């Protein structure tokens, strides 16, 4: 089984994300460095084309947050942070040069608090990078 590794520069530092396929419908990225934890990525349908699974959804945590509640202790944390974080985005293909990205659930702490702008930028960058990686690899689910 091939594991891809990404190096992602974020406002809080370098994060290494190692991808490994899970079952047949998702990819799990294990995070190390400035953020520890995981990102779950799966293909989903495009809202205008419900029968085409061309979009990619990324969620903070080890499971699809749209289907399963993520336990607080399994949520990603900044390397020096105590709070786990929720959040997700969906990447839609488009006709132009860059994809359309929709942040459905902006990053928040497990307690429901709004994190700092720097933390939001870091977590959004991780979600985006993982979603982009899965979208670019046709062999992934």
Helices and strands as residue ranges (DSSP letters): E 4-10, E 13-22, E 26-33, E 35-44, E 55-60, G 72-74, E 77-78, E 85-92, E 100-109, H 117-136
